[in-house]
Each structure stands twice: as C-alpha cells, then as structure tokens.
Amino acid sequence: MADAVLRDLFRRFLITHNYSQTLRAFDTEAADDKIRDLFQPSKIVREIQKAITVLDVYALDRIWSGLETCFGCRLDKAQQKHFELFKIHTYRTLICEAVKLKRTDVVTSFFSEQKSFDLTSEDWRVWLGKPIEIVLVRVSGHDNVDRSDLFDLGHFNFLVNYSGL
C-alpha cells in the first residue's frame, strides 16, 4: 500500500516538472518485477545479503543487472568505478562464503560460467594472486592464459592466503 502511494506521488512530481523521459524510465523499471524493490536501499542490501547467504550467484547476477539498469548507467566515471568495486566486493564475499562452507561447486561454477568480470583486471588480480600472468606463463610455458589456469592459480592462492595452509 505504502509503495503504491509513494509511486503515485513520485509520478505526480515527475509529471508536474515535465520530466517525461525520467517518468518513462521510472514506469518501465517499476513495472518490471525483477527490479521492483530496487528503489529502496534497505531492500537492496537484504536481497544481496540473502543471495550471498544462500550462495545464489544467479540471484546476485539478477540484482546487479537491475541495479546497473536503474542506477549504474546514470553515474559519472568516478562513481561508476565505486559501483563496479562494490559489485566485485559482493561477488568476492559470495566466493569467501562458499569456500568457508566448503562449497567448491559454487566457486567452480562462478569462475567457469561468469562473463561479467575480466579476471585479469587489476581489481581481480590483486585478490586472486600475485602477478598472475608472469606465474602462469612461467608455469604453463605458453603466452595464452585461459580461464581454467586463472581459476586454478587464484583458487590455490585464495586457499593458501585465507585458510592457513
């Protein structure tokens, strides 16, 4: 009930100030069930926490897709970087939870199926392992590094650094 009242008030505000493009975007986003609650920060945080707790990578993908649609595309370059770092942090937290619960299937599926991150970027390299390319080229003897090599090294470094091996 309160959501409907607030939605109506917000629509009236947009109409009154002749923000027609924003009104269209709001109506489109509000009508989409996947992003229905993404205008309330407390619900966003609860949904992210729930996805991490139950180790649901697909729910986290859905949440971040909705957030990107609603907010991410409207941010300036500096804010965009912080947005991306927060997104990376939530996925890292999910991976840590999976390792803590000994759910290697979740970790393996994340690294083998994800397509939204460049795991060779500086943000991931620092977390996955120390100079990944140099180590992989030295170990494998070839210049082209594939995702499974990156996963194996990152997983090993993570376990060594965080599980006391």
ROSE-4610 file (N, C-alpha, C; in Angstrom, 1 decimal, always signed):
// ROSE-4610
residu = [M/M/M/A/A/A/D/D/D/A/A/A/V/V/V/L/L/L/R/R/R/D/D/D/L/L/L/F/F/F/R/R/R/R/R/R/F/F/F/L/L/L/I/I/I/T/T/T/H/H/H/N/N/N/Y/Y/Y/S/S/S/Q/Q/Q/T/T/T/L/L/L/R/R/R/A/A/A/F/F/F/D/D/D/T/T/T/E/E/E/A/A/A/A/A/A/D/D/D/D/D/D/K/K/K/I/I/I/R/R/R/D/D/D/L/L/L/F/F/F/Q/Q/Q/P/P/P/S/S/S/K/K/K/I/I/I/V/V/V/R/R/R/E/E/E/I/I/I/Q/Q/Q/K/K/K/A/A/A/I/I/I/T/T/T/V/V/V/L/L/L/D/D/D/V/V/V/Y/Y/Y/A/A/A/L/L/L/D/D/D/R/R/R/I/I/I/W/W/W/S/S/S/G/G/G/L/L/L/E/E/E/T/T/T/C/C/C/F/F/F/G/G/G/C/C/C/R/R/R/L/L/L/D/D/D/K/K/K/A/A/A/Q/Q/Q/Q/Q/Q/K/K/K/H/H/H/F/F/F/E/E/E/L/L/L/F/F/F/K/K/K/I/I/I/H/H/H/T/T/T/Y/Y/Y/R/R/R/T/T/T/L/L/L/I/I/I/C/C/C/E/E/E/A/A/A/V/V/V/K/K/K/L/L/L/K/K/K/R/R/R/T/T/T/D/D/D/V/V/V/V/V/V/T/T/T/S/S/S/F/F/F/F/F/F/S/S/S/E/E/E/Q/Q/Q/K/K/K/S/S/S/F/F/F/D/D/D/L/L/L/T/T/T/S/S/S/E/E/E/D/D/D/W/W/W/R/R/R/V/V/V/W/W/W/L/L/L/G/G/G/K/K/K/P/P/P/I/I/I/E/E/E/I/I/I/V/V/V/L/L/L/V/V/V/R/R/R/V/V/V/S/S/S/G/G/G/H/H/H/D/D/D/N/N/N/V/V/V/D/D/D/R/R/R/S/S/S/D/D/D/L/L/L/F/F/F/D/D/D/L/L/L/G/G/G/H/H/H/F/F/F/N/N/N/F/F/F/L/L/L/V/V/V/N/N/N/Y/Y/Y/S/S/S/G/G/G/L/L/L]
num = [1/1/1/2/2/2/3/3/3/4/4/4/5/5/5/6/6/6/7/7/7/8/8/8/9/9/9/10/10/10/11/11/11/12/12/12/13/13/13/14/14/14/15/15/15/16/16/16/17/17/17/18/18/18/19/19/19/20/20/20/21/21/21/22/22/22/23/23/23/24/24/24/25/25/25/26/26/26/27/27/27/28/28/28/29/29/29/30/30/30/31/31/31/32/32/32/33/33/33/34/34/34/35/35/35/36/36/36/37/37/37/38/38/38/39/39/39/40/40/40/41/41/41/42/42/42/43/43/43/44/44/44/45/45/45/46/46/46/47/47/47/48/48/48/49/49/49/50/50/50/51/51/51/52/52/52/53/53/53/54/54/54/55/55/55/56/56/56/57/57/57/58/58/58/59/59/59/60/60/60/61/61/61/62/62/62/63/63/63/64/64/64/65/65/65/66/66/66/67/67/67/68/68/68/69/69/69/70/70/70/71/71/71/72/72/72/73/73/73/74/74/74/75/75/75/76/76/76/77/77/77/78/78/78/79/79/79/80/80/80/81/81/81/82/82/82/83/83/83/84/84/84/85/85/85/86/86/86/87/87/87/88/88/88/89/89/89/90/90/90/91/91/91/92/92/92/93/93/93/94/94/94/95/95/95/96/96/96/97/97/97/98/98/98/99/99/99/100/100/100/101/101/101/102/102/102/103/103/103/104/104/104/105/105/105/106/106/106/107/107/107/108/108/108/109/109/109/110/110/110/111/111/111/112/112/112/113/113/113/114/114/114/115/115/115/116/116/116/117/117/117/118/118/118/119/119/119/120/120/120/121/121/121/122/122/122/123/123/123/124/124/124/125/125/125/126/126/126/127/127/127/128/128/128/129/129/129/130/130/130/131/131/131/132/132/132/133/133/133/134/134/134/135/135/135/136/136/136/137/137/137/138/138/138/139/139/139/140/140/140/141/141/141/142/142/142/143/143/143/144/144/144/145/145/145/146/146/146/147/147/147/148/148/148/149/149/149/150/150/150/151/151/151/152/152/152/153/153/153/154/154/154/155/155/155/156/156/156/157/157/157/158/158/158/159/159/159/160/160/160/161/161/161/162/162/162/163/163/163/164/164/164/165/165/165]
x = [+0.8/+0.0/+0.9/+1.8/+2.7/+3.5/+4.0/+4.7/+3.9/+2.6/+1.7/+1.5/+1.4/+1.2/+2.4/+3.6/+4.9/+5.1/+4.8/+5.0/+4.1/+2.9/+1.9/+2.4/+2.9/+3.4/+4.6/+5.5/+6.7/+6.3/+5.4/+4.9/+4.3/+3.5/+2.9/+4.0/+5.1/+6.2/+6.9/+7.1/+7.8/+6.9/+5.6/+4.7/+4.6/+4.5/+4.4/+5.6/+6.8/+8.1/+8.4/+7.5/+7.7/+9.0/+9.3/+10.4/+9.9/+9.5/+8.8/+9.8/+11.0/+11.9/+12.2/+12.3/+12.5/+11.3/+10.1/+8.8/+8.7/+9.0/+9.0/+10.0/+11.2/+12.1/+11.6/+11.1/+10.6/+9.4/+8.5/+7.4/+7.8/+8.8/+9.3/+10.0/+10.8/+11.6/+10.6/+9.7/+8.7/+7.8/+7.5/+6.7/+7.4/+8.7/+9.5/+9.6/+9.1/+9.1/+10.5/+11.5/+12.8/+13.5/+13.1/+13.7/+12.7/+11.6/+10.5/+11.0/+11.8/+12.2/+13.5/+14.1/+15.5/+15.5/+14.4/+14.5/+14.6/+14.6/+14.7/+16.0/+17.0/+18.3/+18.3/+17.4/+17.3/+16.9/+16.1/+15.7/+16.8/+17.5/+18.6/+19.7/+20.0/+21.0/+20.5/+19.2/+18.7/+18.8/+18.4/+18.5/+19.9/+20.9/+22.3/+22.7/+22.4/+22.8/+22.2/+20.9/+20.2/+20.9/+21.2/+21.9/+23.2/+24.0/+25.3/+25.1/+24.2/+23.9/+23.6/+22.7/+22.3/+23.2/+24.3/+25.2/+24.6/+23.7/+22.9/+23.6/+24.5/+25.1/+24.1/+23.2/+22.2/+21.3/+21.0/+20.2/+21.1/+22.3/+23.2/+23.4/+23.5/+23.5/+22.3/+21.1/+19.9/+19.8/+20.2/+20.2/+21.1/+22.4/+23.3/+22.9/+22.2/+21.7/+20.6/+19.8/+18.7/+19.3/+20.3/+21.0/+21.7/+22.3/+23.0/+22.0/+20.9/+19.9/+19.3/+19.0/+18.4/+19.4/+20.6/+21.5/+22.8/+23.4/+24.8/+25.0/+24.1/+24.3/+24.2/+23.7/+23.5/+24.6/+25.6/+26.7/+27.8/+28.5/+29.7/+30.8/+32.0/+33.1/+33.6/+33.8/+34.3/+33.3/+32.0/+31.0/+30.9/+31.0/+30.9/+32.0/+33.2/+34.3/+33.9/+33.4/+33.0/+31.8/+30.9/+29.8/+30.4/+31.3/+31.9/+32.7/+33.4/+34.2/+33.3/+32.1/+31.1/+30.6/+30.3/+29.8/+30.8/+32.1/+33.2/+33.2/+33.1/+33.2/+32.1/+30.9/+29.8/+30.1/+30.6/+30.9/+32.0/+33.0/+34.1/+33.6/+32.7/+32.1/+31.4/+30.6/+30.0/+31.0/+32.1/+33.1/+33.7/+34.0/+34.5/+33.5/+32.3/+31.2/+31.2/+31.3/+31.3/+32.5/+33.7/+34.9/+34.8/+34.3/+34.1/+33.2/+32.1/+31.2/+31.6/+32.8/+33.4/+32.5/+31.9/+31.1/+31.9/+32.8/+33.7/+32.9/+31.7/+30.9/+30.4/+30.1/+29.7/+30.9/+32.1/+33.3/+33.6/+33.6/+34.0/+33.0/+31.7/+30.7/+30.8/+31.1/+31.3/+32.4/+33.6/+34.8/+34.6/+33.9/+33.8/+32.6/+31.6/+30.4/+30.3/+31.0/+30.7/+31.3/+30.6/+31.1/+31.1/+30.8/+30.6/+31.9/+32.9/+34.2/+35.3/+36.3/+37.6/+38.5/+38.7/+39.5/+41.0/+41.4/+42.8/+43.0/+41.9/+41.9/+42.6/+43.1/+43.9/+43.0/+41.7/+40.9/+40.8/+40.8/+40.8/+42.1/+43.1/+44.5/+45.0/+44.8/+45.3/+44.7/+43.4/+42.7/+43.0/+43.1/+43.3/+44.7/+45.6/+47.0/+48.0/+49.2/+50.2/+50.8/+51.4/+51.4/+51.0/+49.7/+49.1/+49.7/+49.8/+50.3/+51.8/+52.6/+54.0/+54.1/+53.4/+53.4/+52.8/+51.7/+51.1/+51.9/+52.6/+53.4/+54.6/+55.2/+56.3/+55.9/+54.7/+54.3/+53.9/+53.1/+52.5/+53.4/+54.3/+55.2/+54.7/+53.5/+52.9/+52.3/+52.1/+51.7/+50.2/+49.4/+47.9/+47.4/+46.8/+46.4/+44.8/+44.3/+42.9/+42.3/+41.0/+40.2/+40.5/+40.7/+40.9/+42.2/+43.3/+44.6/+44.4/+43.7/+43.5/+42.7/+41.7/+40.9/+41.8/+42.5/+43.4/+44.3/+45.0/+46.0/+45.3/+44.2/+43.5/+42.9/+42.4/+41.8/+42.9/+44.0/+45.1/+45.6/+45.9/+46.3/+45.3/+44.0/+43.0/+43.0/+43.1/+43.2/+44.4/+45.5/+46.8/+46.7/+46.2/+46.2/+45.1/+44.0/+42.9/+42.5/+43.1/+42.6/+43.8/+44.9/+46.0/+46.8/+46.7/+47.5/+49.0]
y = [-1.2/+0.0/+1.3/+1.3/+2.5/+2.6/+1.5/+1.6/+2.2/+1.8/+2.4/+3.9/+4.3/+5.8/+6.5/+6.0/+6.7/+6.7/+5.6/+5.5/+6.6/+6.7/+7.7/+9.1/+9.4/+10.8/+11.1/+10.1/+10.3/+10.6/+9.8/+10.0/+11.4/+11.9/+13.2/+14.3/+14.1/+15.0/+15.1/+13.9/+13.9/+14.6/+14.3/+14.9/+16.4/+16.9/+18.3/+19.1/+18.5/+19.2/+18.8/+18.1/+17.8/+17.0/+16.0/+15.1/+13.8/+14.0/+12.9/+11.7/+11.9/+10.8/+10.0/+10.7/+10.1/+9.3/+9.9/+9.3/+8.0/+8.0/+6.8/+5.7/+6.1/+5.2/+4.6/+5.5/+5.0/+4.0/+4.4/+3.4/+2.1/+2.1/+0.9/+0.1/+0.7/+0.0/-0.5/+0.4/+0.0/-1.2/-1.3/-2.3/-3.7/-3.6/-4.9/-5.5/-6.7/-7.4/-7.6/-7.9/-8.2/-7.0/-5.8/-4.7/-3.9/-4.5/-3.8/-3.1/-3.7/-3.2/-2.5/-2.2/-1.7/-0.2/+0.4/+1.8/+2.0/+1.0/+1.1/+0.4/+1.2/+0.7/-0.5/-0.4/-1.5/-2.8/-2.8/-4.0/-4.5/-3.6/-4.0/-4.7/-4.1/-4.7/-6.1/-6.2/-7.5/-8.5/-8.2/-9.1/-9.6/-8.6/-9.0/-9.9/-9.6/-10.5/-11.9/-11.9/-13.2/-14.0/-13.4/-14.1/-14.7/-13.9/-14.3/-15.5/-15.3/-16.4/-17.7/-17.7/-19.0/-19.4/-18.6/-18.8/-18.9/-18.0/-17.9/-16.9/-17.4/-16.5/-15.9/-16.6/-16.1/-15.0/-15.1/-14.1/-12.8/-13.0/-11.8/-11.2/-12.0/-11.5/-10.7/-11.2/-10.5/-9.2/-9.2/-7.9/-6.9/-7.3/-6.4/-5.9/-6.8/-6.4/-5.3/-5.5/-4.5/-3.2/-3.3/-2.0/-1.3/-2.1/-1.4/-0.7/-1.3/-0.7/+0.5/+0.5/+1.6/+2.7/+2.4/+3.4/+3.5/+2.3/+2.3/+3.1/+3.0/+3.7/+5.3/+5.7/+7.2/+7.8/+7.0/+7.5/+8.1/+9.1/+9.6/+8.6/+8.9/+8.0/+7.6/+8.5/+8.2/+7.3/+7.7/+6.9/+5.5/+5.5/+4.2/+3.2/+3.7/+2.9/+2.4/+3.2/+2.7/+1.7/+1.9/+1.0/-0.4/-0.4/-1.6/-2.3/-1.5/-2.1/-2.7/-2.1/-2.7/-4.0/-4.0/-5.2/-6.3/-6.0/-7.0/-7.5/-6.6/-7.0/-7.9/-7.7/-8.7/-10.0/-10.1/-11.5/-12.1/-11.3/-11.9/-12.4/-11.7/-12.1/-13.4/-13.6/-14.8/-16.0/-15.7/-16.7/-17.1/-16.1/-16.4/-17.3/-17.0/-17.8/-19.2/-19.3/-20.7/-21.5/-20.8/-21.5/-21.9/-20.9/-21.2/-22.4/-22.5/-23.6/-24.9/-24.8/-25.9/-26.3/-25.3/-25.5/-25.1/-26.0/-25.8/-25.8/-26.4/-26.4/-25.0/-24.2/-22.8/-22.0/-22.2/-21.4/-21.8/-23.1/-23.6/-23.0/-23.1/-22.6/-21.1/-20.4/-18.9/-18.6/-19.2/-18.9/-19.5/-20.6/-21.1/-20.5/-20.0/-19.5/-18.0/-17.3/-15.8/-15.2/-14.1/-13.4/-11.9/-11.5/-10.0/-9.4/-10.2/-9.7/-10.1/-9.2/-9.5/-9.9/-11.2/-11.7/-11.4/-10.8/-10.4/-8.9/-8.2/-6.8/-6.7/-5.5/-5.2/-5.5/-5.2/-5.4/-6.9/-7.8/-9.2/-9.8/-9.3/-9.9/-9.7/-8.6/-8.4/-9.4/-9.7/-10.6/-12.0/-12.4/-13.8/-14.3/-13.5/-14.0/-12.9/-13.1/-12.1/-12.5/-11.6/-11.5/-12.7/-12.7/-13.9/-14.2/-13.3/-13.5/-14.1/-13.5/-14.0/-15.4/-15.7/-17.0/-18.0/-17.7/-18.6/-18.9/-17.9/-18.1/-18.9/-18.7/-19.4/-20.9/-21.1/-22.5/-23.2/-22.6/-23.3/-23.3/-22.3/-22.3/-21.7/-21.2/-20.5/-19.2/-18.3/-17.0/-16.8/-17.7/-17.5/-18.2/-17.5/-17.9/-18.1/-19.2/-19.4/-19.3/-19.3/-19.1/-20.2/-21.4/-22.5/-22.3/-21.9/-21.6/-20.5/-19.5/-18.4/-18.8/-19.7/-20.2/-21.0/-21.9/-22.8/-22.1/-21.1/-20.3/-19.4/-18.8/-17.9/-18.7/-19.9/-20.7/-21.2/-21.6/-22.0/-20.9/-19.7/-18.5/-18.2/-18.2/-17.9/-18.9/-20.1/-21.1/-21.0/-20.7/-20.5/-19.3/-18.2/-17.0/-16.9/-17.6/-17.4/-18.6/-19.8/-20.9/-21.5/-20.8/-21.2/-22.5/-22.8/-23.9/-23.6]
z = [+0.0/+0.0/+0.0/+0.9/+1.0/-0.3/-0.9/-2.1/-3.2/-3.3/-4.3/-4.1/-2.9/-2.6/-3.0/-2.6/-2.9/-4.4/-5.1/-6.5/-7.2/-6.7/-7.3/-7.1/-5.8/-5.5/-6.4/-6.6/-7.4/-8.8/-9.3/-10.7/-10.9/-9.9/-10.0/-10.0/-9.2/-9.2/-10.5/-11.1/-12.4/-13.5/-13.4/-14.4/-14.2/-13.0/-12.7/-13.2/-13.1/-13.5/-14.9/-15.6/-17.0/-17.3/-16.4/-16.6/-17.3/-18.6/-19.3/-19.6/-19.9/-20.1/-18.8/-17.7/-16.4/-16.0/-16.3/-16.0/-16.8/-18.1/-18.9/-18.3/-17.9/-17.4/-16.1/-15.2/-13.9/-14.1/-15.0/-15.3/-15.8/-16.7/-17.2/-16.2/-15.3/-14.3/-13.2/-12.8/-11.8/-12.2/-13.5/-13.9/-14.0/-14.1/-14.2/-12.9/-12.7/-11.4/-10.9/-11.8/-11.4/-10.6/-10.9/-10.2/-9.4/-9.0/-8.3/-7.1/-6.3/-5.0/-5.0/-6.2/-6.2/-6.0/-5.6/-5.3/-3.8/-3.0/-1.5/-1.1/-0.6/-0.3/+0.7/+1.7/+2.7/+2.1/+1.1/+0.4/-0.5/-1.1/-2.0/-1.1/+0.0/+0.9/+1.4/+1.8/+2.2/+1.1/-0.1/-1.2/-1.5/-1.4/-1.7/-0.5/+0.7/+1.8/+1.7/+1.3/+1.1/+0.0/-1.1/-2.2/-1.8/-1.0/-0.5/+0.5/+1.4/+2.4/+1.8/+0.8/+0.2/-1.0/-1.2/-2.3/-3.7/-3.9/-5.2/-6.2/-7.0/-7.9/-8.9/-9.4/-10.3/-9.7/-8.5/-7.8/-7.7/-7.4/-7.4/-8.8/-9.8/-11.2/-11.5/-11.1/-11.4/-10.6/-9.4/-8.6/-9.2/-9.6/-10.2/-11.5/-12.3/-13.6/-13.4/-12.4/-12.2/-11.7/-10.8/-10.3/-11.4/-12.3/-13.4/-14.3/-14.6/-15.4/-14.8/-13.5/-12.8/-12.5/-12.0/-11.4/-12.1/-12.4/-12.9/-14.1/-15.0/-16.3/-16.2/-15.0/-14.8/-14.0/-13.6/-12.7/-13.6/-13.0/-13.7/-13.5/-14.1/-14.2/-12.8/-11.9/-10.6/-9.8/-9.9/-9.2/-9.8/-11.1/-11.9/-11.3/-11.1/-10.6/-9.2/-8.3/-7.0/-7.1/-8.0/-8.2/-8.6/-9.6/-10.0/-8.9/-8.1/-7.0/-6.0/-5.7/-4.8/-5.3/-6.6/-7.3/-7.1/-7.4/-7.3/-5.8/-4.9/-3.5/-3.1/-3.6/-3.3/-3.8/-5.0/-5.6/-4.8/-4.4/-3.6/-2.3/-1.7/-0.4/-0.6/-1.7/-2.0/-2.2/-2.9/-3.0/-1.7/-0.8/+0.5/+1.3/+1.2/+2.0/+1.4/+0.1/-0.5/+0.0/+0.0/+0.5/+1.9/+2.7/+4.2/+4.4/+3.6/+3.7/+2.9/+2.4/+1.6/+0.4/-0.3/-1.4/-2.7/-3.0/-4.2/-5.5/-5.5/-6.7/-7.1/-6.0/-6.3/-6.8/-6.2/-6.6/-8.0/-8.3/-9.6/-10.7/-10.4/-11.4/-11.6/-10.5/-10.7/-11.6/-11.4/-12.3/-13.7/-13.8/-15.2/-16.0/-15.3/-16.1/-16.1/-15.2/-15.2/-16.4/-16.9/-18.1/-17.8/-16.6/-16.4/-15.9/-15.5/-15.0/-15.8/-15.9/-16.5/-15.4/-15.2/-14.1/-14.2/-15.4/-15.5/-15.2/-14.8/-14.5/-13.1/-12.9/-11.6/-10.4/-10.4/-9.3/-8.9/-9.9/-9.5/-9.3/-10.1/-9.9/-8.5/-7.9/-6.6/-5.6/-5.8/-4.9/-5.2/-6.5/-6.8/-6.6/-6.9/-6.8/-7.2/-6.8/-7.1/-8.5/-9.2/-10.6/-11.4/-11.7/-12.3/-13.7/-14.6/-15.9/-15.9/-15.1/-15.0/-14.5/-13.5/-12.9/-13.9/-14.5/-15.4/-16.6/-17.2/-18.3/-17.9/-16.7/-16.2/-16.0/-15.4/-15.1/-16.4/-17.2/-18.3/-19.6/-19.7/-20.8/-22.0/-22.0/-23.2/-22.8/-23.8/-23.6/-23.4/-24.0/-23.9/-22.6/-21.8/-20.5/-20.6/-20.3/-20.3/-18.9/-18.9/-17.6/-16.6/-17.0/-16.1/-15.4/-16.1/-15.5/-14.4/-14.8/-13.9/-12.6/-12.9/-11.7/-10.8/-11.4/-10.6/-9.7/-10.3/-9.6/-8.5/-8.9/-8.0/-6.8/-7.1/-6.1/-5.1/-5.6/-4.8/-3.9/-4.5/-3.7/-2.7/-3.0/-2.0/-0.9/-1.1/-0.1/+0.8/+0.1/+0.9/+1.8/+1.3/+2.0/+3.1/+2.9/+3.8/+4.6/+4.3/+5.1/+6.0/+6.0/+6.8/+6.4/+5.1/+4.5/+4.5]
